[in-house]
C-alpha cells in the first residue's frame, strides 16, 4: 500500500505529496513520516540505538523464515542454521525472511520471532533439527542444550538466548 498523502504548500501552490516510509538520512530532513504496509515505522526512520538489533549477514546455506541461526567465521561473518547436534552451532539470533545460500539475511539478535509454527507456550530449546526450536530438551550424548526463549503462542517466541551446554 502506498504511503498516505497530505497537502503541502510549495511555491505558493497546494501540492499533494506522499509521507516518507523509509529514510535515506539527511536528504529526508523535515519530511513527514508515514507508517509502512505493516502499520509500523521502518527501522531506517529510527535514531541510532533505537529499533531492532539486526545485522545483514551473508548466509552459508539456505535459510527459511523463522530459522534460528548461528553466526560463524568463514572468511568473515556468515549465518547458518543453529543445530543442537553440533557443539559450536548454538543460537545467536533468528531470521524473519528466507534467504538463499550466499545471499544476505537480516539477522535479529533480540526480539520476537514471529515466523515459527507449532510452539507450545513456555520455555523453548534449540532442537536437533537444524534451525528449529521447541519444548523438548535434547538429551543424547554430544547434543547441545540451549534455552533460546519463551513461546508466547504457537507462532511467537520471545528470543532470550541462554548459554549452550554440550552433554557428555
C-alpha positions in Angstrom: 0.0 0.0 0.0 1.3 3.4 -0.9 2.0 5.9 1.8 -0.8 8.3 2.8 -0.8 11.7 1.1 -1.1 15.2 2.5 -1.2 18.7 1.2 1.9 20.8 1.2 2.3 24.4 0.3 5.1 24.6 -2.2 6.0 27.8 -4.0 2.5 29.3 -3.4 0.7 26.2 -4.6 -1.0 23.4 -2.6 0.5 20.2 -3.8 -0.4 16.6 -2.8 2.7 14.7 -1.6 3.4 11.2 0.0 4.6 10.7 3.5 8.0 9.2 3.7 8.1 5.4 4.7 11.9 5.0 4.7 14.7 7.4 5.3 17.9 8.0 3.3 19.3 10.1 6.1 19.9 13.9 5.8 18.2 14.0 2.4 14.8 13.4 4.2 15.3 16.0 6.9 12.0 17.7 7.7 9.9 15.2 5.8 6.6 14.0 7.2 6.7 10.3 8.2 4.1 7.6 7.3 3.7 4.1 8.6 4.7 1.2 6.2 2.5 -1.6 4.9 2.7 -3.4 8.3 1.4 -0.3 10.1 4.8 0.3 11.7 7.7 2.7 11.3 10.6 1.4 9.2 13.9 1.0 11.1 15.6 3.5 8.8 13.4 6.2 10.4 14.7 5.5 13.9 17.7 7.2 15.6 20.8 5.2 16.2 20.3 2.8 19.2 16.5 2.7 18.8 14.8 -0.1 16.9 15.6 -3.8 16.2 19.1 -5.1 16.9 19.8 -6.5 13.5 22.6 -7.0 11.0 22.7 -8.1 7.4 24.9 -11.2 7.2 25.8 -13.4 4.2 24.4 -16.9 4.6 26.4 -20.1 4.1 23.3 -22.2 3.5 19.7 -21.5 2.6 17.6 -20.2 5.5 13.8 -20.3 5.9 11.8 -17.6 7.6 11.8 -18.3 11.3 15.1 -20.2 11.4 17.2 -19.9 14.5 20.7 -19.1 13.3 24.4 -19.4 14.3 27.0 -16.8 13.3 30.4 -18.2 12.5 33.6 -17.2 10.7 34.2 -18.3 7.2 36.3 -15.5 5.6 34.1 -13.2 7.6 30.8 -13.5 9.5 28.4 -15.9 8.0 24.9 -17.1 9.1 23.8 -20.7 9.2 21.1 -22.8 10.9 21.8 -23.4 14.6 21.9 -27.1 15.4 21.7 -28.9 18.7 23.6 -31.9 17.3 26.9 -30.0 16.9 28.8 -28.1 19.5 29.6 -24.6 18.3 26.4 -24.2 16.4 24.4 -22.5 19.2 21.7 -19.9 18.6 22.9 -16.3 18.2 19.7 -14.9 16.5 16.9 -15.6 14.1 15.7 -14.6 10.6 12.1 -13.4 9.7 12.6 -13.8 6.0 14.0 -16.7 3.9 17.4 -16.2 2.2 19.2 -18.5 -0.3 22.8 -19.7 0.2 25.3 -16.9 -0.4 22.6 -14.2 -0.1 22.3 -11.5 2.7 19.9 -12.3 5.5 18.7 -9.8 8.1 19.6 -11.5 11.4 17.7 -10.4 14.6 19.7 -10.6 17.8 16.8 -9.8 20.1 13.0 -9.5 19.9 10.2 -11.9 18.9 10.4 -14.5 16.2 7.0 -14.3 14.6 7.8 -16.8 11.8 7.8 -20.0 13.9 5.0 -22.6 14.0 3.9 -25.4 16.3 5.2 -23.9 19.5 3.7 -24.6 23.0 3.7 -21.6 25.4 6.6 -21.9 27.8 10.4 -22.5 27.5 11.9 -23.1 24.0 15.1 -25.0 23.4 17.3 -25.4 20.4 16.4 -28.7 18.6 18.4 -31.4 16.8 16.6 -30.5 13.6 18.8 -27.6 12.3 17.2 -24.1 12.6 14.3 -25.2 14.8 13.3 -24.7 18.4 10.8 -26.5 20.6 9.8 -27.6 24.1 11.8 -30.9 24.0 15.2 -30.7 25.7 17.9 -32.6 23.6 19.2 -35.5 25.7 21.7 -37.5 23.6 25.4 -37.6 24.3 27.1 -34.7 22.4 23.9 -32.8 22.0 23.8 -29.1 22.9 21.2 -27.9 25.4 20.4 -24.2 24.9 17.3 -22.4 26.1 16.5 -19.9 23.4 13.4 -18.2 24.7 9.8 -18.4 25.7 6.9 -19.3 23.3 4.1 -16.8 23.7 1.8 -18.6 21.3 2.1 -21.3 18.6 3.6 -18.7 16.2 5.7 -16.4 18.5 8.9 -17.0 20.5 10.5 -14.2 22.5 14.2 -14.7 22.0 16.3 -14.9 25.2 19.5 -16.7 24.2 21.0 -18.7 27.1 24.3 -20.4 27.4 24.9 -23.6 25.4 25.9 -26.8 27.3 27.2 -29.8 25.5 26.0 -33.1 27.1 28.6 -35.7 28.0 
